[in-house]
């Protein structure tokens, strides 16, 4: 029952649970009997149901047309100075304000703030992942292995240096049994990449790739990388990052050692 028309906080909690259908059947019946006797309780139940409807409608609108995320202006929710004021109204104000803040709705000076679940975050793939993908494709091309053939070596060096920003000299891998076949221009991590391609008599394909670092990178020694069927040896200077890439049955470490001194 209410006291002088004021609903206690404990009863308000029970009424909220009643509206949400969260009370046991016996307590649901008690609330219905109480509402039949008390106009204040009936009015409170009606107000809570109306609030639920407003919140549900706002959520549906938010899902249909998600608002832009902006920083909210602070909304000050002050407790009524009159200690005898009905607490139900105050609690409803807080509930409504929090609900609308959470769904991005608001009015007047209240800014828009959406609290949306975080989207799944996919790990960004590095340029070496791209190089591995390219190598798997181009190593099987045969006739179309390269974009520009090795007999245009001077053109390749001028073209790729101008395009990528990496000055280089084409290394000689003949001591390792690999013949220079030509080159391609790749794109990895959104940047142009040099790819110099070599083959041996067994048909194995090895490539040397380089990407510009703008002079801001750290110096890193040669280190192996494993991409399953593809292996790599990588290193870097302040100006560029390099990789020798090939099949897993080719020892790339000594090749990378020589390339790092010649390129």
C-alpha positions in Angstrom: 0.0 0.0 0.0 1.0 3.6 -0.4 1.5 6.0 2.5 -0.1 9.4 1.9 0.0 8.7 -1.8 3.8 8.0 -1.7 5.0 4.6 -2.9 8.0 3.2 -1.0 11.2 2.3 -2.9 10.7 -1.4 -1.9 7.3 -1.4 -3.4 8.5 0.4 -6.5 11.1 -2.3 -7.0 8.4 -4.9 -6.8 6.2 -3.0 -9.2 9.0 -2.8 -11.7 9.6 -6.5 -11.4 5.8 -7.1 -11.8 5.8 -5.1 -15.1 8.8 -7.0 -16.3 7.2 -10.3 -15.4 10.0 -11.3 -13.0 7.9 -12.1 -9.9 6.7 -15.6 -8.9 3.1 -16.2 -9.7 2.0 -15.7 -6.0 3.6 -12.3 -5.8 2.2 -11.3 -9.2 -1.3 -12.0 -7.8 -0.5 -9.9 -4.7 0.5 -6.9 -6.9 -2.7 -7.3 -8.9 -4.8 -7.4 -5.8 -3.0 -4.3 -4.5 -3.5 -2.5 -7.7 -7.2 -3.2 -7.6 -7.4 -1.5 -4.2 -5.0 1.4 -4.7 -5.3 4.0 -7.5 -1.7 5.2 -6.8 -0.3 1.7 -7.4 -2.4 1.4 -10.6 -1.0 4.8 -11.8 2.6 3.7 -11.0 2.2 0.4 -13.0 0.8 2.4 -15.9 3.7 4.8 -15.8 6.3 1.9 -15.7 4.6 0.2 -18.6 4.7 3.5 -20.6 8.4 3.9 -19.8 9.1 0.3 -21.0 7.2 1.1 -24.3 9.2 4.3 -24.8 12.5 2.6 -24.2 11.7 -0.3 -26.5 10.6 2.1 -29.3 13.9 4.1 -28.8 15.9 0.9 -29.1 14.1 -0.1 -32.3 14.8 3.3 -33.8 18.4 3.1 -32.8 18.8 -0.2 -34.5 17.1 1.0 -37.6 19.2 4.2 -37.8 22.2 4.2 -35.5 23.1 7.8 -34.5 26.5 9.3 -34.7 28.7 9.0 -31.7 29.3 12.3 -30.0 30.5 13.4 -26.6 27.6 14.0 -24.2 26.9 17.2 -22.5 26.6 16.6 -18.8 23.0 16.1 -17.6 22.6 16.9 -13.9 20.0 14.8 -12.2 19.4 16.3 -8.8 17.4 14.7 -6.0 14.4 16.7 -5.0 15.2 19.1 -2.2 11.9 18.1 -0.5 12.6 14.9 1.4 8.9 14.1 1.4 8.7 14.2 -2.4 7.6 10.9 -4.0 10.8 8.9 -4.7 9.1 7.0 -7.5 9.3 10.0 -9.8 12.9 10.6 -9.0 13.9 7.0 -9.7 11.9 7.0 -12.9 13.8 10.1 -14.0 17.2 8.4 -13.4 16.0 5.2 -15.2 14.8 7.1 -18.2 17.9 9.3 -18.4 20.2 6.3 -18.2 18.2 4.4 -20.8 18.2 7.2 -23.3 21.9 7.9 -22.7 22.6 4.2 -23.4 20.6 4.2 -26.6 21.7 7.5 -27.9 18.4 9.3 -27.6 17.9 12.6 -25.8 16.3 16.0 -25.9 17.1 19.6 -25.3 20.6 20.1 -24.0 21.3 16.4 -23.6 23.9 15.3 -26.1 23.9 12.1 -28.0 25.9 9.2 -26.7 25.7 5.7 -28.0 26.9 2.7 -26.0 27.3 0.0 -28.7 28.9 -3.4 -28.4 32.4 -3.5 -29.7 32.7 -4.7 -33.2 34.8 -7.8 -33.7 38.4 -6.8 -34.2 40.4 -8.6 -36.8 44.2 -8.7 -36.4 45.7 -6.5 -39.1 47.9 -8.5 -41.5 51.4 -7.3 -42.0 53.3 -6.8 -45.3 55.0 -10.2 -44.9 51.6 -11.9 -44.9 50.9 -10.2 -48.2 54.3 -11.1 -49.6 53.7 -14.8 -48.7 50.3 -14.7 -50.4 51.9 -13.2 -53.6 54.7 -15.7 -53.6 52.3 -18.7 -53.5 50.5 -17.3 -56.5 53.3 -16.1 -58.7 55.7 -19.0 -58.0 53.2 -21.2 -59.9 52.8 -19.0 -62.9 55.5 -20.4 -65.2 55.3 -18.3 -68.4 53.9 -15.3 -66.5 56.3 -15.6 -63.6 57.5 -12.0 -63.9 56.1 -8.7 -65.0 59.3 -7.4 -66.6 62.0 -9.8 -67.8 65.6 -9.9 -66.6 66.9 -8.6 -69.9 65.5 -5.2 -68.9 67.5 -5.0 -65.7 68.4 -1.3 -65.9 64.8 -0.4 -66.6 63.6 -2.6 -63.6 66.0 -0.9 -61.2 65.0 2.6 -62.4 61.3 1.9 -62.5 61.0 0.1 -59.1 63.3 2.6 -57.3 61.2 5.5 -58.5 57.9 3.8 -57.7 58.8 2.4 -54.2 61.4 4.9 -53.0 63.9 2.2 -52.4 67.2 2.5 -54.2 68.8 -0.9 -55.0 71.1 -3.0 -57.1 70.0 -6.4 -58.3 71.8 -9.1 -56.4 73.5 -12.1 -58.1 72.3 -15.4 -56.7 74.2 -17.6 -59.2 76.5 -18.9 -56.4 73.4 -20.5 -54.9 72.2 -21.9 -58.2 69.5 -19.3 -58.8 69.1 -17.4 -62.0 67.6 -13.9 -62.1 64.3 -14.0 -64.1 62.9 -10.5 -63.7 60.7 -8.5 -61.4 57.2 -7.4 -60.4 55.7 -4.5 -58.5 53.6 -5.6 -55.6 51.4 -3.8 -53.1 51.6 -4.8 -49.4 50.3 -2.9 -46.4 49.0 -0.2 -48.8 52.5 0.5 -50.1 54.4 -0.4 -53.3 56.9 -3.3 -52.9 59.8 -4.5 -55.0 59.8 -8.2 -56.0 62.9 -9.6 -57.7 62.4 -13.2 -58.8 64.9 -16.0 -59.2 64.6 -19.7 -60.1 66.9 -22.8 -60.0 67.1 -25.9 -62.2 64.7 -27.7 -60.0 62.0 -25.1 -60.5 62.2 -23.6 -57.0 61.3 -19.9 -56.9 63.0 -17.4 -54.6 62.2 -13.7 -54.5 63.7 -10.7 -52.9 61.3 -8.0 -51.7 61.8 -4.6 -50.3 59.5 -1.8 -48.9 60.3 1.8 -48.0 60.5 2.8 -44.3 61.1 6.5 -44.9 64.3 6.6 -42.9 62.5 6.3 -39.6 62.8 2.5 -39.0 65.1 0.6 -36.7 67.9 -1.6 -37.8 67.0 -5.3 -37.4 69.3 -8.3 -38.1 68.4 -11.1 -40.4 65.8 -13.4 -38.8 63.9 -16.4 -40.1 60.1 -16.4 -40.5 57.9 -19.4 -41.0 54.6 -19.2 -43.0 54.0 -22.9 -43.4 54.9 -23.9 -46.9 56.7 -20.5 -47.3 59.8 -19.5 -45.4 61.4 -16.1 -45.2 64.6 -14.4 -44.0 63.9 -10.7 -43.1 66.0 -7.7 -42.0 65.7 -4.0 -42.1 67.6 -0.7 -42.2 66.3 2.7 -41.3 65.3 3.3 -45.0 63.8 -0.1 -46.0 62.7 -3.5 -44.9 63.8 -6.5 -46.9 62.8 -10.2 -47.2 64.0 -13.2 -49.1 61.1 -15.6 -49.6 61.0 -19.1 -50.9 59.8 -22.7 -50.4 60.5 -24.4 -47.1 63.1 -26.7 -48.6 65.5 -23.9 -49.6 67.9 -22.6 -47.0 67.4 -18.8 -47.2 69.8 -17.7 -44.5 73.0 -17.7 -46.6 71.1 -16.1 -49.5 69.9 -13.3 -47.2 73.4 -12.7 -45.9 74.7 -12.1 -49.4 71.7 -10.1 -50.5 71.9 -7.8 -47.5 75.5 -6.8 -48.6 74.7 -6.4 -52.4 71.2 -4.9 -52.7 
